[in-house]
Amino acid sequence: MKTFISRTLIKAGEKILSFYGKSSVMYHKQTVIDIVTEADLASNAIITDAIKAAYPEHGIISEEGEGYLPGSDYQWYIDPLDGTKNFESSTPLFGINIALAYKNEVTHAAIYLPLLKDFCYAEKGKGSFHNGVKTTCSSKENWKGTYGLGTMKLSSEHESLLNGINELTENTGWTNAIASSAVAGIWVSTGKRDWYVGPSSNSWDYAPTSLIASEAGAIVTNIEGMPYSPGDRGIVVANKFLHPQLIALIKKSYKK
């Protein structure tokens, strides 16, 4: 499975890079910032065609697809180009998300950043690997000076969360909004950032990170504090020292 996933993502990544700096927006989805480029569609075709050929009995849920075999116990979650707005503006923070779940439990996952040549891979119970080397999440034990990742969308909920983190860190915390769950997933799983919060319900954004980060030693939940599963709202990632206070802030800020 690792060979299949890595070969498929590298092929899709090469196709994406062939459009870098010159890809045009094909259409918008719900908002003006929710764009689809030629690269999104080309990458999606490569990945979905490969899955259908190798695993014809598996279902596919892709951001750029209509769904395939929704009743299968095996489901692939795919974002063929995550961080499209970055890609379209020639900002090198974009990647590919992919995860395989069996009966809604993620068993295999990978994130690939083709321009940066960053590849993270995990199988359930076997650890998380960054460019072939076993990796771990941040080991920071307190909130002072933490460096985290949040959503790029402005909202009263996110403002409340940032105010809470500012208080928790005594004005020493930093946060980024990088507009790519693929990049965020790698950064939090490899310890480049101490925590990550994403509030949406898009499983193709979070299913890969949920396994890669947990296999790297992080606690991974939804915004209600329950272990993350595809279909849940939100993802909250941090180590065992930081997660309890982070999820308490999330529950306070993101009320039902």
C-alpha positions as YAML, in Angstrom:
chain: A
units: angstrom
residues:
- id: 1
  name: MET
  ca: [0.00, 0.00, 0.00]
- id: 2
  name: LYS
  ca: [2.83, 2.42, 0.81]
- id: 3
  name: THR
  ca: [4.37, 1.89, -2.62]
- id: 4
  name: PHE
  ca: [1.04, 2.42, -4.35]
- id: 5
  name: ILE
  ca: [0.28, 5.62, -2.43]
- id: 6
  name: SER
  ca: [3.76, 7.12, -2.79]
- id: 7
  name: ARG
  ca: [3.99, 6.40, -6.51]
- id: 8
  name: THR
  ca: [0.52, 7.80, -7.13]
- id: 9
  name: LEU
  ca: [1.15, 11.00, -5.17]
- id: 10
  name: ILE
  ca: [4.53, 11.59, -6.77]
- id: 11
  name: LYS
  ca: [2.97, 11.21, -10.21]
- id: 12
  name: ALA
  ca: [0.14, 13.58, -9.29]
- id: 13
  name: GLY
  ca: [2.64, 16.01, -7.76]
- id: 14
  name: GLU
  ca: [4.68, 16.09, -10.96]
- id: 15
  name: LYS
  ca: [1.53, 16.91, -12.89]
- id: 16
  name: ILE
  ca: [0.65, 19.69, -10.46]
- id: 17
  name: LEU
  ca: [4.11, 21.23, -10.82]
- id: 18
  name: SER
  ca: [3.75, 21.29, -14.59]
- id: 19
  name: PHE
  ca: [1.02, 23.89, -14.05]
- id: 20
  name: TYR
  ca: [2.81, 25.88, -11.31]
- id: 21
  name: GLY
  ca: [3.07, 29.56, -12.14]
- id: 22
  name: LYS
  ca: [0.80, 29.27, -15.15]
- id: 23
  name: SER
  ca: [-2.36, 27.40, -14.07]
- id: 24
  name: SER
  ca: [-5.61, 29.23, -14.69]
- id: 25
  name: VAL
  ca: [-8.74, 29.17, -12.54]
- id: 26
  name: MET
  ca: [-11.34, 26.93, -14.16]
- id: 27
  name: TYR
  ca: [-14.25, 27.92, -11.92]
- id: 28
  name: HIS
  ca: [-15.27, 29.01, -8.43]
- id: 29
  name: LYS
  ca: [-17.32, 26.89, -6.05]
- id: 30
  name: GLN
  ca: [-19.21, 28.47, -3.16]
- id: 31
  name: THR
  ca: [-17.12, 31.61, -2.72]
- id: 32
  name: VAL
  ca: [-14.65, 33.73, -4.68]
- id: 33
  name: ILE
  ca: [-11.75, 32.22, -2.71]
- id: 34
  name: ASP
  ca: [-12.91, 28.62, -3.25]
- id: 35
  name: ILE
  ca: [-11.29, 28.06, -6.64]
- id: 36
  name: VAL
  ca: [-10.58, 25.09, -8.89]
- id: 37
  name: THR
  ca: [-7.63, 25.11, -11.30]
- id: 38
  name: GLU
  ca: [-6.49, 22.85, -14.12]
- id: 39
  name: ALA
  ca: [-4.00, 21.35, -11.67]
- id: 40
  name: ASP
  ca: [-6.75, 20.33, -9.21]
- id: 41
  name: LEU
  ca: [-8.61, 18.43, -11.91]
- id: 42
  name: ALA
  ca: [-5.52, 16.84, -13.46]
- id: 43
  name: SER
  ca: [-4.24, 15.62, -10.08]
- id: 44
  name: ASN
  ca: [-7.68, 14.28, -9.17]
- id: 45
  name: ALA
  ca: [-7.87, 12.29, -12.40]
- id: 46
  name: ILE
  ca: [-4.47, 10.69, -11.81]
- id: 47
  name: ILE
  ca: [-5.26, 9.66, -8.24]
- id: 48
  name: THR
  ca: [-8.83, 8.44, -8.77]
- id: 49
  name: ASP
  ca: [-7.92, 6.53, -11.94]
- id: 50
  name: ALA
  ca: [-5.09, 4.79, -10.08]
- id: 51
  name: ILE
  ca: [-7.37, 3.78, -7.19]
- id: 52
  name: LYS
  ca: [-10.10, 2.47, -9.51]
- id: 53
  name: ALA
  ca: [-7.54, 0.40, -11.41]
- id: 54
  name: ALA
  ca: [-5.77, -1.04, -8.36]
- id: 55
  name: TYR
  ca: [-8.70, -1.25, -5.91]
- id: 56
  name: PRO
  ca: [-11.94, -1.31, -7.94]
- id: 57
  name: GLU
  ca: [-14.00, -2.33, -4.91]
- id: 58
  name: HIS
  ca: [-12.95, 0.76, -2.90]
- id: 59
  name: GLY
  ca: [-15.01, 3.94, -2.61]
- id: 60
  name: ILE
  ca: [-13.65, 7.43, -3.25]
- id: 61
  name: ILE
  ca: [-14.55, 10.73, -1.60]
- id: 62
  name: SER
  ca: [-12.65, 13.58, -3.26]
- id: 63
  name: GLU
  ca: [-13.00, 17.33, -2.99]
- id: 64
  name: GLU
  ca: [-13.04, 17.52, -6.77]
- id: 65
  name: GLY
  ca: [-15.13, 14.41, -7.46]
- id: 66
  name: GLU
  ca: [-18.75, 13.29, -7.35]
- id: 67
  name: GLY
  ca: [-18.14, 10.23, -5.17]
- id: 68
  name: TYR
  ca: [-17.57, 6.60, -6.13]
- id: 69
  name: LEU
  ca: [-18.97, 3.46, -4.45]
- id: 70
  name: PRO
  ca: [-20.29, 5.26, -1.36]
- id: 71
  name: GLY
  ca: [-21.45, 1.97, 0.20]
- id: 72
  name: SER
  ca: [-18.01, 0.35, 0.28]
- id: 73
  name: ASP
  ca: [-16.39, -0.42, 3.63]
- id: 74
  name: TYR
  ca: [-13.17, 1.00, 2.17]
- id: 75
  name: GLN
  ca: [-13.19, 4.74, 1.43]
- id: 76
  name: TRP
  ca: [-10.39, 6.94, 0.11]
- id: 77
  name: TYR
  ca: [-10.43, 10.60, 1.16]
- id: 78
  name: ILE
  ca: [-8.61, 12.82, -1.30]
- id: 79
  name: ASP
  ca: [-7.77, 16.47, -1.71]
- id: 80
  name: PRO
  ca: [-5.84, 16.39, -4.99]
- id: 81
  name: LEU
  ca: [-4.51, 19.93, -4.51]
- id: 82
  name: ASP
  ca: [-4.85, 21.36, -1.04]
- id: 83
  name: GLY
  ca: [-3.99, 25.03, -0.77]
- id: 84
  name: THR
  ca: [-5.23, 25.92, -4.25]
- id: 85
  name: LYS
  ca: [-5.29, 29.65, -3.49]
- id: 86
  name: ASN
  ca: [-1.62, 29.46, -2.51]
- id: 87
  name: PHE
  ca: [-0.84, 27.45, -5.64]
- id: 88
  name: GLU
  ca: [-2.70, 29.86, -7.90]
- id: 89
  name: SER
  ca: [-0.79, 32.81, -6.41]
- id: 90
  name: SER
  ca: [2.58, 31.02, -6.78]
- id: 91
  name: THR
  ca: [2.96, 30.60, -3.03]
- id: 92
  name: PRO
  ca: [4.81, 27.31, -2.39]
- id: 93
  name: LEU
  ca: [2.58, 26.09, 0.45]
- id: 94
  name: PHE
  ca: [0.31, 23.48, -1.12]
- id: 95
  name: GLY
  ca: [0.09, 19.71, -1.27]
- id: 96
  name: ILE
  ca: [-1.91, 16.53, -1.73]
- id: 97
  name: ASN
  ca: [-3.93, 14.83, 1.02]
- id: 98
  name: ILE
  ca: [-4.90, 11.16, 0.86]
- id: 99
  name: ALA
  ca: [-6.22, 8.68, 3.41]
- id: 100
  name: LEU
  ca: [-7.76, 5.21, 3.33]
- id: 101
  name: ALA
  ca: [-10.39, 4.28, 5.91]
- id: 102
  name: TYR
  ca: [-11.93, 0.90, 6.64]
- id: 103
  name: LYS
  ca: [-15.38, 1.14, 8.25]
- id: 104
  name: ASN
  ca: [-14.65, 4.82, 9.00]
- id: 105
  name: GLU
  ca: [-11.33, 4.14, 10.74]
- id: 106
  name: VAL
  ca: [-8.32, 5.65, 8.98]
- id: 107
  name: THR
  ca: [-5.72, 2.94, 8.37]
- id: 108
  name: HIS
  ca: [-3.30, 4.53, 5.87]
- id: 109
  name: ALA
  ca: [-2.51, 8.18, 5.15]
- id: 110
  name: ALA
  ca: [-0.08, 10.38, 3.29]
- id: 111
  name: ILE
  ca: [0.55, 14.05, 2.66]
- id: 112
  name: TYR
  ca: [2.85, 15.22, -0.12]
- id: 113
  name: LEU
  ca: [4.13, 18.73, -0.75]
- id: 114
  name: PRO
  ca: [5.51, 18.40, -4.29]
- id: 115
  name: LEU
  ca: [7.38, 21.69, -4.55]
- id: 116
  name: LEU
  ca: [9.06, 21.23, -1.17]
- id: 117
  name: LYS
  ca: [9.53, 17.46, -1.65]
- id: 118
  name: ASP
  ca: [8.03, 16.79, 1.78]
- id: 119
  name: PHE
  ca: [6.32, 13.41, 2.16]
- id: 120
  name: CYS
  ca: [4.64, 12.12, 5.31]
- id: 121
  name: TYR
  ca: [3.24, 8.61, 5.54]
- id: 122
  name: ALA
  ca: [1.57, 6.57, 8.28]
- id: 123
  name: GLU
  ca: [-0.08, 3.21, 8.77]
- id: 124
  name: LYS
  ca: [-2.15, 2.60, 11.86]
- id: 125
  name: GLY
  ca: [0.01, 1.18, 14.64]
- id: 126
  name: LYS
  ca: [3.26, 1.49, 12.68]
- id: 127
  name: GLY
  ca: [4.37, 5.06, 13.34]
- id: 128
  name: SER
  ca: [4.61, 8.19, 11.24]
- id: 129
  name: PHE
  ca: [7.43, 8.86, 8.78]
- id: 130
  name: HIS
  ca: [8.66, 12.09, 7.19]
- id: 131
  name: ASN
  ca: [10.77, 11.50, 4.07]
- id: 132
  name: GLY
  ca: [11.42, 7.98, 5.32]
- id: 133
  name: VAL
  ca: [12.52, 8.95, 8.83]
- id: 134
  name: LYS
  ca: [10.30, 8.27, 11.84]
- id: 135
  name: THR
  ca: [8.93, 11.51, 13.20]
- id: 136
  name: THR
  ca: [7.29, 12.79, 16.37]
- id: 137
  name: CYS
  ca: [5.14, 15.76, 17.24]
- id: 138
  name: SER
  ca: [6.19, 18.67, 19.45]
- id: 139
  name: SER
  ca: [7.19, 17.73, 23.00]
- id: 140
  name: LYS
  ca: [6.59, 21.19, 24.47]
- id: 141
  name: GLU
  ca: [5.20, 20.87, 27.98]
- id: 142
  name: ASN
  ca: [3.79, 24.34, 28.60]
- id: 143
  name: TRP
  ca: [1.98, 27.05, 26.68]
- id: 144
  name: LYS
  ca: [4.51, 29.84, 26.98]
- id: 145
  name: GLY
  ca: [6.07, 30.51, 23.60]
- id: 146
  name: THR
  ca: [3.96, 27.96, 21.74]
- id: 147
  name: TYR
  ca: [3.66, 28.24, 17.97]
- id: 148
  name: GLY
  ca: [0.44, 26.96, 16.45]
- id: 149
  name: LEU
  ca: [-1.69, 26.76, 13.33]
- id: 150
  name: GLY
  ca: [-5.25, 27.94, 12.88]
- id: 151
  name: THR
  ca: [-7.84, 28.71, 10.28]
- id: 152
  name: MET
  ca: [-7.44, 31.54, 7.76]
- id: 153
  name: LYS
  ca: [-11.14, 32.43, 7.92]
- id: 154
  name: LEU
  ca: [-12.09, 35.33, 10.15]
- id: 155
  name: SER
  ca: [-14.91, 34.60, 12.60]
- id: 156
  name: SER
  ca: [-16.01, 35.49, 16.10]
- id: 157
  name: GLU
  ca: [-15.29, 31.88, 17.12]
- id: 158
  name: HIS
  ca: [-11.71, 32.03, 15.92]
- id: 159
  name: GLU
  ca: [-11.23, 35.46, 17.51]
- id: 160
  name: SER
  ca: [-12.41, 34.01, 20.82]
- id: 161
  name: LEU
  ca: [-9.96, 31.12, 20.47]
- id: 162
  name: LEU
  ca: [-7.04, 33.44, 19.72]
- id: 163
  name: ASN
  ca: [-7.89, 35.64, 22.69]
- id: 164
  name: GLY
  ca: [-7.93, 32.55, 24.89]
- id: 165
  name: ILE
  ca: [-4.57, 31.36, 23.58]
- id: 166
  name: ASN
  ca: [-3.12, 34.83, 24.07]
- id: 167
  name: GLU
  ca: [-4.21, 34.73, 27.70]
- id: 168
  name: LEU
  ca: [-3.01, 31.14, 28.14]
- id: 169
  name: THR
  ca: [0.44, 31.96, 26.75]
- id: 170
  name: GLU
  ca: [0.69, 35.27, 28.63]
- id: 171
  name: ASN
  ca: [1.16, 37.13, 25.34]
- id: 172
  name: THR
  ca: [3.99, 34.84, 24.19]
- id: 173
  name: GLY
  ca: [2.14, 32.57, 21.74]
- id: 174
  name: TRP
  ca: [2.38, 32.71, 17.95]
- id: 175
  name: THR
  ca: [0.02, 31.38, 15.32]
- id: 176
  name: ASN
  ca: [-0.05, 30.99, 11.53]
- id: 177
  name: ALA
  ca: [-2.94, 30.71, 9.09]
- id: 178
  name: ILE
  ca: [-1.34, 29.15, 6.02]
- id: 179
  name: ALA
  ca: [-4.43, 28.12, 4.01]
- id: 180
  name: SER
  ca: [-3.36, 24.51, 3.50]
- id: 181
  name: SER
  ca: [-4.33, 21.59, 5.72]
- id: 182
  name: ALA
  ca: [-1.67, 19.53, 3.93]
- id: 183
  name: VAL
  ca: [1.13, 21.85, 5.04]
- id: 184
  name: ALA
  ca: [-0.40, 22.20, 8.50]
- id: 185
  name: GLY
  ca: [-0.63, 18.43, 8.84]
- id: 186
  name: ILE
  ca: [3.05, 17.93, 8.09]
- id: 187
  name: TRP
  ca: [4.19, 20.82, 10.27]
- id: 188
  name: VAL
  ca: [2.26, 19.71, 13.36]
- id: 189
  name: SER
  ca: [3.18, 16.04, 12.86]
- id: 190
  name: THR
  ca: [6.89, 16.78, 12.58]
- id: 191
  name: GLY
  ca: [7.05, 19.20, 15.51]
- id: 192
  name: LYS
  ca: [7.50, 22.37, 13.46]
- id: 193
  name: ARG
  ca: [4.35, 23.67, 15.16]
- id: 194
  name: ASP
  ca: [2.97, 22.81, 18.58]
- id: 195
  name: TRP
  ca: [-0.74, 22.65, 17.82]
- id: 196
  name: TYR
  ca: [-3.26, 22.80, 15.00]
- id: 197
  name: VAL
  ca: [-6.96, 23.65, 14.90]
- id: 198
  name: GLY
  ca: [-9.20, 23.33, 11.84]
- id: 199
  name: PRO
  ca: [-12.92, 23.94, 12.29]
- id: 200
  name: SER
  ca: [-14.51, 22.61, 9.07]
- id: 201
  name: SER
  ca: [-16.15, 19.25, 8.34]
- id: 202
  name: ASN
  ca: [-14.13, 18.41, 5.21]
- id: 203
  name: SER
  ca: [-12.79, 14.91, 5.75]
- id: 204
  name: TRP
  ca: [-10.36, 15.21, 2.82]
- id: 205
  name: ASP
  ca: [-8.67, 18.02, 4.75]
- id: 206
  name: TYR
  ca: [-8.29, 16.24, 8.07]
- id: 207
  name: ALA
  ca: [-8.43, 12.45, 7.66]
- id: 208
  name: PRO
  ca: [-4.75, 12.19, 6.56]
- id: 209
  name: THR
  ca: [-3.51, 14.44, 9.38]
- id: 210
  name: SER
  ca: [-5.61, 12.55, 11.93]
- id: 211
  name: LEU
  ca: [-3.58, 9.36, 11.42]
- id: 212
  name: ILE
  ca: [-0.18, 10.90, 10.65]
- id: 213
  name: ALA
  ca: [-0.30, 13.15, 13.72]
- id: 214
  name: SER
  ca: [-1.62, 10.48, 16.07]
- id: 215
  name: GLU
  ca: [1.07, 8.03, 14.90]
- id: 216
  name: ALA
  ca: [3.57, 10.83, 15.61]
- id: 217
  name: GLY
  ca: [2.39, 10.91, 19.22]
- id: 218
  name: ALA
  ca: [-0.21, 13.68, 19.16]
- id: 219
  name: ILE
  ca: [-3.70, 13.60, 20.57]
- id: 220
  name: VAL
  ca: [-6.17, 14.14, 17.74]
- id: 221
  name: THR
  ca: [-9.83, 14.95, 18.40]
- id: 222
  name: ASN
  ca: [-12.76, 16.75, 16.86]
- id: 223
  name: ILE
  ca: [-13.85, 20.08, 18.33]
- id: 224
  name: GLU
  ca: [-16.02, 18.27, 20.88]
- id: 225
  name: GLY
  ca: [-12.98, 16.47, 22.28]
- id: 226
  name: MET
  ca: [-13.82, 13.02, 20.92]
- id: 227
  name: PRO
  ca: [-11.31, 10.97, 18.90]
- id: 228
  name: TYR
  ca: [-11.44, 12.22, 15.31]
- id: 229
  name: SER
  ca: [-13.25, 10.18, 12.64]
- id: 230
  name: PRO
  ca: [-13.99, 11.13, 9.02]
- id: 231
  name: GLY
  ca: [-17.18, 13.16, 8.90]
- id: 232
  name: ASP
  ca: [-16.59, 14.89, 12.24]
- id: 233
  name: ARG
  ca: [-16.59, 18.67, 12.54]
- id: 234
  name: GLY
  ca: [-13.14, 20.05, 13.08]
- id: 235
  name: ILE
  ca: [-9.77, 18.70, 14.09]
- id: 236
  name: VAL
  ca: [-7.72, 19.59, 17.16]
- id: 237
  name: VAL
  ca: [-4.12, 18.38, 17.29]
- id: 238
  name: ALA
  ca: [-1.60, 18.81, 20.10]
- id: 239
  name: ASN
  ca: [0.59, 16.70, 22.37]
- id: 240
  name: LYS
  ca: [-0.60, 15.28, 25.69]
- id: 241
  name: PHE
  ca: [0.63, 18.34, 27.60]
- id: 242
  name: LEU
  ca: [-1.10, 21.01, 25.50]
- id: 243
  name: HIS
  ca: [-4.24, 19.29, 24.25]
- id: 244
  name: PRO
  ca: [-6.33, 19.45, 27.47]
- id: 245
  name: GLN
  ca: [-6.21, 23.24, 27.71]
- id: 246
  name: LEU
  ca: [-6.54, 23.64, 23.93]
- id: 247
  name: ILE
  ca: [-9.70, 21.55, 23.74]
- id: 248
  name: ALA
  ca: [-11.13, 23.46, 26.71]
- id: 249
  name: LEU
  ca: [-10.65, 26.71, 24.77]
- id: 250
  name: ILE
  ca: [-12.15, 25.13, 21.64]
- id: 251
  name: LYS
  ca: [-15.27, 24.00, 23.49]
- id: 252
  name: LYS
  ca: [-15.67, 27.48, 24.91]
- id: 253
  name: SER
  ca: [-15.11, 29.26, 21.59]
- id: 254
  name: TYR
  ca: [-16.82, 26.90, 19.14]
- id: 255
  name: LYS
  ca: [-20.16, 26.35, 20.80]
- id: 256
  name: LYS
  ca: [-22.81, 24.21, 19.14]
...
